[in-house]
């Protein structure tokens, strides 16, 4: 398994597209904008949905409103703070996470790896698939 820096998991050609959630709500104006060193600030309360379609900020299945990221504010992988490449659940290891209640995706808080926080999934839809699934004028990163 190859571990990448967070800022580089989206193709270079798509990094200026808006970042949207599964419902099409804009979360960030662009992928690159997340990694400007300001902590990935959400302009409004983040609307992050689980695979079951529930808002993680209001769903009690997610009692801790934190998201794992393991990255610096500029998107570089934090080698010593990403729970042994996300393979450890040890209380002796730490990873970087951010409270969604603080409206930042990349806050630099350390938590032990035995916590059960949100993990975001990113889908960068290739240009040709984007046209088939949606109106060609509405490109974005999900």
C-alpha positions in Angstrom: 0.0 0.0 0.0 1.3 3.4 -0.9 0.7 6.2 1.5 0.4 9.6 -0.2 0.4 13.2 1.0 -3.2 14.3 1.4 -2.8 17.3 -0.9 -1.7 15.0 -3.8 -4.5 12.4 -3.8 -6.5 14.4 -6.4 -5.2 14.7 -9.9 -3.4 17.9 -10.6 -5.9 18.8 -13.4 -8.8 18.6 -10.9 -7.3 20.5 -7.9 -9.0 23.8 -8.8 -12.5 22.3 -9.0 -14.9 22.8 -6.1 -15.0 20.1 -3.4 -18.6 18.9 -2.8 -20.3 16.4 -0.5 -22.4 13.5 -1.7 -25.4 15.8 -2.0 -23.5 18.4 -4.1 -23.1 21.0 -1.4 -19.9 22.9 -1.8 -17.5 22.3 1.1 -14.4 24.0 -0.3 -13.9 26.3 -3.3 -11.1 24.0 -4.5 -9.0 21.1 -3.4 -5.9 23.3 -3.4 -7.7 25.8 -1.2 -7.9 23.3 1.6 -4.1 23.3 1.9 -3.3 27.0 2.2 -1.9 26.6 5.7 -5.0 27.9 7.4 -6.2 24.5 8.5 -8.8 23.8 5.8 -11.4 26.2 7.1 -15.0 25.5 6.2 -16.9 28.7 5.4 -20.0 27.2 7.1 -20.8 24.3 9.3 -19.5 21.2 7.5 -22.1 19.0 5.9 -20.4 15.6 6.0 -22.6 12.5 5.5 -22.0 8.9 6.4 -22.5 6.1 3.9 -26.0 5.7 5.3 -26.7 9.3 4.3 -26.8 10.7 7.9 -25.2 14.0 8.8 -22.3 13.1 11.1 -22.7 16.4 13.0 -26.2 15.4 14.1 -26.1 11.6 14.0 -25.5 10.1 17.5 -23.7 7.2 15.8 -20.8 9.6 15.7 -20.6 10.9 19.3 -17.2 12.4 18.7 -17.4 15.0 15.9 -13.8 14.6 14.8 -12.1 13.5 11.6 -8.8 11.7 11.2 -6.4 13.3 8.7 -2.8 12.7 9.6 -1.6 15.7 7.7 0.1 19.1 8.1 -2.0 22.2 7.4 -0.3 22.2 4.0 -1.3 18.6 3.1 2.0 16.8 3.8 1.8 13.5 5.6 2.7 13.7 9.2 5.0 10.7 9.4 4.8 10.3 13.2 1.2 11.1 13.7 -0.9 9.0 11.5 -1.4 5.8 13.6 1.3 3.7 11.9 0.0 4.3 8.4 -3.6 3.9 9.8 -2.9 0.3 10.9 -2.8 0.9 14.6 -5.6 1.2 17.2 -3.2 1.4 20.0 -3.7 4.0 22.8 0.1 4.4 22.8 0.2 5.7 19.2 -1.2 9.1 18.0 -2.7 10.5 14.9 -3.8 14.0 13.9 -7.5 14.8 13.8 -9.7 17.8 13.7 -13.0 18.7 15.4 -15.7 19.3 12.8 -17.3 21.6 15.4 -14.3 24.0 15.0 -15.0 24.3 11.2 -11.5 23.2 10.3 -10.6 20.1 8.4 -6.9 20.1 9.2 -6.6 21.3 12.8 -3.4 19.9 14.3 -4.7 18.1 17.4 -3.1 14.8 18.5 -5.3 11.9 19.6 -4.6 8.3 20.6 -5.2 5.8 17.8 -7.9 3.9 19.8 -10.4 6.6 19.1 -13.2 6.1 16.6 -13.4 9.2 14.5 -14.8 10.0 11.1 -12.6 9.1 8.0 -13.4 11.0 4.9 -13.5 9.3 1.5 -12.6 11.3 -1.5 -13.8 10.5 -5.0 -12.2 12.4 -7.9 -14.5 11.6 -10.9 -12.5 11.5 -14.2 -13.5 14.1 -16.7 -15.2 11.5 -19.1 -17.3 9.9 -16.3 -18.3 13.3 -15.0 -20.0 14.2 -18.3 -22.0 10.9 -18.3 -23.1 11.2 -14.6 -23.9 14.9 -14.5 -24.4 18.0 -16.6 -21.1 18.8 -18.3 -21.1 22.3 -16.9 -21.0 21.1 -13.2 -17.6 19.7 -12.6 -16.5 19.0 -9.0 -14.5 16.8 -6.6 -16.6 14.7 -4.3 
